[in-house]
Structure formats: C-alpha cells, structure tokens
Amino acid sequence: MSLVELGRYNRNEAMIIVGRLDSEGIDAVTFDGNASIADGSYFLIPVRVMVDDDDLARAKSVLAELS
C-alpha cells in the first residue's frame, strides 16, 4: 500500500471528499488538516487528500461525478 495525493482542497471540501470516497468503499485520509490553526490561517493552508495508489483512478472518477 502506497499513499498518493488525490488533490489539495480547502479543509471543508477535503472532509466532504473523504466522506464521499468512503461511501464508495475507497479509503482516504487527509494530511495538513490542522496545520497553523493557532495563527489564524486555518482555512488558507490546503489540505491534501490521500488515497492508495491502487484506488487513485477510481477516486478521480468519483470526484469527476461531483463536478
């Protein structure tokens, strides 16, 4: 298992995407979600959504359906 970056999103979008992927049976995690919470840039730092490299194509397909 190797994690790859699906994309970078604002914190709220990232959480929605992880939930949507989870509903499709795709494991996903976020990185950097709590970065710089203390200095007020909470929503300015992009959150990375990571998936297993074997799930990347399917995860991109799920995201395309959301657009």
C-alpha positions as CSV (number, residue, x, y, z in Angstrom):
1,M,0.0,0.0,0.0
2,S,1.4,3.4,-1.0
3,L,-0.5,6.6,-0.5
4,V,-0.7,9.2,-3.3
5,E,-2.1,12.6,-3.4
6,L,-5.5,12.9,-4.9
7,G,-5.6,16.7,-4.7
8,R,-5.4,19.7,-2.4
9,Y,-8.6,21.4,-1.2
10,N,-9.8,23.7,1.5
11,R,-10.5,22.0,4.8
12,N,-14.2,21.7,4.4
13,E,-14.0,20.3,0.8
14,A,-11.4,17.8,1.8
15,M,-13.7,16.4,4.6
16,I,-16.6,16.1,2.2
17,I,-14.4,14.4,-0.4
18,V,-13.1,11.9,2.2
19,G,-16.7,11.1,3.2
20,R,-17.8,10.7,-0.4
21,L,-14.9,8.4,-1.2
22,D,-15.6,6.4,2.0
23,S,-19.2,5.9,0.8
24,E,-17.8,4.4,-2.4
25,G,-15.5,2.0,-0.4
26,I,-12.4,4.0,-1.1
27,D,-10.2,4.6,1.9
28,A,-8.9,8.2,2.1
29,V,-7.1,10.3,4.7
30,T,-6.3,14.0,4.9
31,F,-2.9,15.5,5.7
32,D,-2.3,19.0,7.0
33,G,-5.9,19.5,8.2
34,N,-4.8,21.1,11.4
35,A,-1.8,23.0,10.2
36,S,-1.4,26.5,11.5
37,I,-4.7,26.5,13.4
38,A,-3.1,28.8,16.0
39,D,-2.1,31.6,13.8
40,G,-5.4,32.2,12.0
41,S,-4.5,30.6,8.7
42,Y,-6.8,27.6,9.3
43,F,-8.6,27.9,6.0
44,L,-5.7,29.2,3.9
45,I,-3.5,26.1,4.0
46,P,-4.6,23.5,1.6
47,V,-5.5,20.0,2.9
48,R,-4.1,17.1,1.0
49,V,-6.5,14.2,0.3
50,M,-4.5,10.9,0.1
51,V,-5.7,7.6,-1.3
52,D,-4.0,4.2,-2.0
53,D,-2.3,4.3,-5.4
54,D,-4.4,1.3,-6.5
55,D,-7.6,3.4,-5.8
56,L,-6.4,6.6,-7.5
57,A,-8.2,6.2,-10.8
58,R,-11.4,5.2,-9.2
59,A,-11.2,8.1,-6.7
60,K,-10.7,10.5,-9.6
61,S,-13.7,9.1,-11.3
62,V,-15.8,9.6,-8.2
63,L,-14.6,13.3,-8.0
64,A,-15.5,13.8,-11.6
65,E,-19.1,12.8,-10.8
66,L,-19.2,15.5,-8.2
67,S,-18.3,18.3,-10.6
